[in-house]
């Protein structure tokens, strides 16, 4: 049976495996970017933000372990092969964060909620997927290229924090990466609330390992196959559009890691919702809410393309390689979400 599988099938299976883990983490571990930001700003809790930091730390340690073992060439990744554009990270991140607040979910969160029967998230998934391709290769692509044209890296040092640190200090690249990952893990576990929540720790580690599995499995396919498929890990912006296109034209387009990843998150979230007994069909009854979600999803998709990633793409996958773009984009997403949440919750009322 395995002889019938092509490299495209293997890449899709790699995405499916990690995607299922991410879907389970969203439903069973309540792993959510917007939820973490809301908790910090309005809930008085840092638990879910520490979960995110722990997941990043685990992903960094795992990714640089692959690099140290020679199982991954990080320069093949999208995040380290394209020149970093600071304005793109900031503007795209702000747009994504603001759109995420308006719609109530990022792409990853919307797929996870769809797995639990939330049909409102189906609208977010569709609009965001179409929006990414409108800006990536559709009518707005020339405008994006004019302001934020992407160029291949032409220098000896990729746009990675660990790579620049290694060039300055002479220390091995993997040593720096492993040390940074360890610091992030320790910083996350400094919070007593997280240490006492074994479930939160478990699912944070699972998320980090899901990101590492993407890098490791696609690197294996890239190194042993003949089609030189890209070395990638999970992201939920352009892959939404790619999955929509594959669904409509699957006989003309090969399977990919992205399609497997999207399907995996949905399946994992569906399984998780059944385990928790939370699966139920939900629809939007308020036209204003639906309008807000559509507008937010459209802004999210455009912002993700400009920033070259979403909360998972930049906030986890790019961060796992310590790409320079990752912390800047993540902070911009946080700021954009804070602005959007304030608009929704407080209505920009002047302080009294």
C-alpha positions, -999 to +999 in steps of 0.1 A: +000+000+000+028+024+009+042+019-027+011+036-040+017+068-019+034+097-037+056+123-021+025+146-022+005+120-002+033+117+023+035+155+028-003+156+033-001+128+058+026+147+077+003+177+078-027+156+089-008+141+118+003+174+132-030+190+124-049+164+144-027+171+174-033+209+170-071+203+167-071+182+199-051+209+217-076+236+207-106+216+219-092+197+249-065+221+260-082+254+252-051+265+233-061+297+216-043+329+207-072+354+210-083+337+242-048+341+256-047+378+247-082+384+261-072+366+294-041+389+297-059+421+290-093+415+306-093+383+325-064+388+348-049+355+339-016+347+321-022+309+320-029+306+283-002+331+273+023+310+292+009+280+274+018+297+242+053+306+254+059+270+266+047+257+232+072+281+215+100+269+238+093+232+230+091+240+193+124+259+194+142+230+212+127+204+189+135+224+157+171+231+166+176+195+177+166+185+142+191+210+128+219+198+151+212+162+140+213+171+103+177+161+098+166+196+087+181+223+065+165+254+081+175+276+051+150+257+030+121+271+051+101+300+038+108+321+069+145+320+066+148+321+028+128+354+022+143+387+032+127+402+062+106+434+057+100+451+091+071+472+078+054+442+064+056+424+098+042+454+116+015+464+093+004+429+084+006+419+121-016+448+131-041+440+104-042+404+114-046+411+151-074+436+145-092+413+121-089+384+145-105+405+173-134+415+150-141+380+138-135+364+172-110+338+160-078+334+140-077+309+112-066+281+134-092+289+160-119+291+134-111+256+120-111+243+156-145+258+163-158+245+130-149+210+142-172+216+171-202+224+149-199+262+148-211+272+114-202+309+120-166+298+118-173+282+084-179+317+071-146+329+087-127+301+071-141+307+036-137+345+037-102+343+051-092+316+026-104+337-003-090+369+011-055+354+013-055+344-023-070+377-034-039+394-020-014+366-026-021+360-063-054+376-072-065+411-081-046+428-052-014+409-057+002+437-079-005+462-051+010+439-025+041+433-047+045+471-052+046+478-015+059+445+000+077+426-028+093+395-014+129+388-023+150+357-018+178+360+008+211+368-010+234+371+021+253+344+039+233+349+071+196+340+070+172+364+088+172+344+120+180+356+155+201+325+163+219+328+130+230+364+137+239+355+172+260+326+160+278+349+135+286+374+162+297+350+189+311+321+169+290+297+190+273+267+172+239+276+158+221+247+176+236+256+209+221+291+208+188+278+196+186+251+223+196+277+250+169+301+238+143+274+238+153+263+273+149+299+285+114+302+270+104+269+287+117+281+321+101+315+317+067+299+309+070+275+339+078+303+363+041+309+366+026+288+394-008+287+376+007+268+347+029+245+367-002+234+387-022+228+356-008+195+342-033+194+314-022+229+302+015+218+303+007+186+284-012+203+256+014+231+253+041+204+248+019+187+222+015+219+202+052+224+202+058+188+191+032+192+163+052+221+149+084+201+151+067+171+134+059+194+104+095+204+100+109+169+105+085+150+083+086+175+054+124+176+056+124+138+053+102+140+022+123+168+008+156+150+013+146+116+001+121+124-026+126+135-062+101+164-064+119+187-039+087+195-020+090+225+003+101+222+039+072+236+059+053+235+091+018+245+102+002+278+092-034+287+087-036+317+064-027+309+027-032+271+034-069+279+039-071+293+003-050+264-010-074+239+007-104+256-009-088+254-043-079+218-038-114+210-028-127+225-060-100+213-084-085+182-066-082+163-099-059+190-112-039+199-081-018+175-060-023+170-023-001+191+000+010+195+036-013+225+038-044+205+028-035+177+053-029+202+081-063+219+076-081+186+075-062+174+105-071+204+127-108+200+117-107+162+125-088+167+158-112+194+169-142+172+159-128+143+179-120+166+208-155+181+208-170+146+209-148+136+238-158+167+258-194+164+248-193+200+233-203+193+197-234+212+188-245+230+156-244+268+160-254+295+136-252+333+136-286+350+144-273+385+145-266+401+110-243+427+127-222+399+142-220+381+108-209+414+091-182+419+117-169+384+113-168+387+075-150+420+076-126+407+103-118+376+083-111+396+052-087+419+071-071+388+087-064+371+054-048+402+038-027+409+069-015+373+071-002+375+035+016+408+041+031+396+073+040+362+057+021+342+084-006+341+111-006+334+148+006+299+141+027+305+110+047+334+126+038+328+162+048+292+163+064+279+131+086+309+123+093+313+161+105+277+163+133+287+139+139+320+157+131+339+125+136+377+130+101+383+118+084+361+144+086+382+176+079+414+157+049+400+140+036+384+171+038+417+191+021+435+162-007+409+163-011+413+200-013+451+196-038+448+167-059+424+188-058+448+218-071+476+196-099+455+182-109+441+216-110+476+231-132+487+203-156+458+208-156+459+246-151+495+255-161+512+223-132+537+225-150+556+252-129+584+266-115+578+301-135+594+329 
